[in-house]
Structure formats: structure tokens, C-alpha cells
Amino acid sequence: MAKKNVSGSTTKENGKAKRTVKRPDKRSDSRCTPLKFRKIYDRLSPEKKALFDEMGLGAFQHLPNFYINYKVLIELVRSYDIFNNTISTNVGEFLITSEKVEHAFGLNCRGDLFEKKQKDFEDKLNAEEKQALDLFKGKSLTFVQDMVKDCPIETEEQKRTFKRAFGLFIQKSFLLPASSAYISPVHLHVIRDIDNTQDRNWAHHVNSFLINGIKEFHDQGSQAVNKS
């Protein structure tokens, strides 16, 4: 029986050469990958998928199921010019804007912006939305993921709860990922006015999170893009 060699070198046993495979880097796959979303979305009922489409996020049903290598993204971030909002490559510079986020993901690039300040957001909440804030604040991605799978949608209130859970889930699992396992304040803004969330400026929301994370990466010398 061959002995394992984590260095990935060739060893010999009983006179035969054995090639061992180096263990993969635990950080080789980025958090910014559609795998979690696809795993949950593909198992939803048609009724829940229709509610997701009502949120203006239906284009995500076409996301392919693939891994995104962490090292590739880090190289892109390192080449990002934070003063001109461009990515510099050997074939030129590419300007990153909310409009391009819209084209890439089918997100709305018009309408009301998500509130920048947590207090402004919380001051606008009605009674039901405050209950939702208490339900989701500080919860883990696993909690939200289970809510998406298990939440009934028989009443209008239950449908809104499902939409809020899915809005939090797609942000935390793909659009606005962070190293923490828990929902961040920036994710919670989807709770307000959930029936009209399709009219919010999602592209600006995602682009702002990304740019702020990249700036923090450059300023603090982080090893990951992480802005909550």
C-alpha cells in the first residue's frame, strides 16, 4: 500500500513508483462563487422561484454552477486602480461601474438607493419590518439558508418573510460575501419595503460594497476583500 506524501512528490514502495497528489490550498476557492446559490435555488418549488423573480433578481437563475479561484480574484483586486475605478490588464484598462454590474448580473441600476447609514434604515422600518430585523439580525448564513428552504409561503406575510430571507441569502452567499459567517448590517437593508425591492438600485448596492472592500484591501494590506 502506497504511503501518502502531502508535498506531492514521487515515492517508492515495493519497488514501484507512486505519485501522490498535493493537498489543495484550503483558500483556493473564493467565497464569491454561485455554488451555494445554485444548490439552494435549483431545489426550490416553482412558487418560490416565482417570488424570487418578483424581487427583480430572476436573472440569477441563469448563473452557471462553477468554482471561482481565489487566487485569480486576488490578482484582479491587486491590479485595481482605486483612484480611477479601473482594472489594469495587459490588454488595457477596464472601468468598473454600476452600469456594468447591471449588464453582468441583470440587476436594476435605477431607483432608490439602499440607505448608507444603519440609523436611517432602521428609522424607516414599520412594525413588521422591525420584527423581521429582530429575526435576522446577527444570524448566520446557515440560518438564512434554512429559512429559504423551509419557510412556508401560504400567506402574504410568509411570502414577504421568504423574500427577505432570500434577499439576505443571495447577498451573503454571492453578491456581498464576507469572511464572517453572520449577516452584516449592510445585508439587512433588503428587509425594508420588500414588496418593491425590484425598484431598488441593486447594481449600485453591489458595486459600492465591492469598491469599499477593494479600497480596504489596498489600504490595510488584507488577504481578502471583505467589507461589512
Backbone hydrogen bonds, N-H to C=O, Kabsch-Sander energy under -0.5 kcal/mol:
donor,donor_aa,acceptor,acceptor_aa,energy
8,G,5,N,-2.0
11,T,18,K,-2.5
13,E,16,K,-2.0
16,K,13,E,-1.7
18,K,11,T,-3.4
20,T,9,S,-1.2
20,T,18,K,-0.6
23,R,6,V,-0.6
28,S,25,D,-2.2
30,S,68,I,-3.0
33,T,31,R,-2.1
33,T,173,S,-0.6
36,K,33,T,-0.5
38,R,34,P,-2.7
39,K,35,L,-2.3
40,I,36,K,-1.8
41,Y,37,F,-3.3
42,D,38,R,-2.3
43,R,40,I,-1.1
44,L,41,Y,-1.8
49,K,45,S,-2.1
50,A,46,P,-1.9
51,L,47,E,-1.5
52,F,48,K,-2.0
53,D,49,K,-2.0
54,E,50,A,-1.7
55,M,51,L,-0.8
55,M,52,F,-0.8
56,G,53,D,-1.9
57,L,52,F,-1.1
58,G,53,D,-0.5
60,F,57,L,-2.0
61,Q,58,G,-1.9
62,H,59,A,-1.7
63,L,60,F,-1.7
66,F,64,P,-1.0
69,N,67,Y,-0.5
70,Y,28,S,-2.6
73,L,69,N,-1.6
74,I,70,Y,-2.2
75,E,71,K,-1.9
76,L,72,V,-1.8
77,V,73,L,-2.5
78,R,74,I,-2.4
79,S,75,E,-1.3
80,Y,77,V,-1.5
81,D,86,T,-3.8
82,I,80,Y,-0.9
85,N,81,D,-1.4
86,T,81,D,-1.3
87,I,94,F,-2.3
88,S,79,S,-2.1
88,S,86,T,-0.6
89,T,87,I,-0.5
89,T,92,G,-2.3
92,G,89,T,-1.3
94,F,87,I,-2.1
95,L,93,E,-0.5
96,I,85,N,-2.8
97,T,95,L,-0.6
101,V,97,T,-1.6
102,E,98,S,-2.3
103,H,99,E,-2.0
104,A,100,K,-2.1
105,F,101,V,-2.3
106,G,102,E,-2.2
107,L,101,V,-0.5
112,D,199,D,-0.5
121,F,117,K,-1.8
122,E,118,Q,-2.6
123,D,119,K,-2.3
124,K,120,D,-0.6
124,K,121,F,-1.0
125,L,122,E,-1.2
130,K,126,N,-2.2
131,Q,127,A,-1.7
132,A,128,E,-2.0
133,L,129,E,-2.3
134,D,130,K,-2.1
135,L,131,Q,-1.9
136,F,132,A,-2.3
137,K,133,L,-2.5
139,K,136,F,-2.2
141,L,181,A,-2.3
144,V,140,S,-1.9
145,Q,141,L,-2.8
146,D,142,T,-2.5
147,M,143,F,-1.9
148,V,144,V,-2.2
149,K,145,Q,-1.7
150,D,146,D,-2.7
151,C,147,M,-2.4
159,K,155,T,-2.0
160,R,156,E,-2.0
161,T,157,E,-2.1
162,F,158,Q,-2.4
163,K,159,K,-2.4
164,R,160,R,-2.5
165,A,161,T,-2.4
166,F,162,F,-2.7
167,G,163,K,-2.7
168,L,164,R,-2.2
169,F,165,A,-2.4
170,I,166,F,-2.7
171,Q,167,G,-1.2
172,K,168,L,-2.7
173,S,169,F,-2.7
174,F,170,I,-1.2
175,L,170,I,-2.6
176,L,171,Q,-3.2
183,I,139,K,-3.3
186,V,228,S,-0.6
187,H,184,S,-1.4
188,L,184,S,-1.0
188,L,185,P,-0.6
189,H,185,P,-0.5
190,V,187,H,-1.2
191,I,188,L,-2.2
192,R,189,H,-0.8
194,I,191,I,-0.8
196,N,193,D,-1.7
197,T,194,I,-1.3
199,D,196,N,-2.0
200,R,197,T,-1.4
201,N,112,D,-2.8
202,W,200,R,-1.7
203,A,108,N,-2.7
205,H,201,N,-1.7
206,V,202,W,-2.5
207,N,203,A,-2.5
208,S,204,H,-2.7
209,F,205,H,-1.6
210,L,206,V,-2.3
211,I,207,N,-2.7
212,N,208,S,-2.5
213,G,209,F,-2.0
214,I,210,L,-2.3
215,K,211,I,-2.5
216,E,212,N,-2.1
217,F,213,G,-2.0
218,H,214,I,-2.3
219,D,215,K,-2.8
220,Q,216,E,-2.6
221,G,217,F,-1.1
222,S,217,F,-0.9
226,N,224,A,-0.7
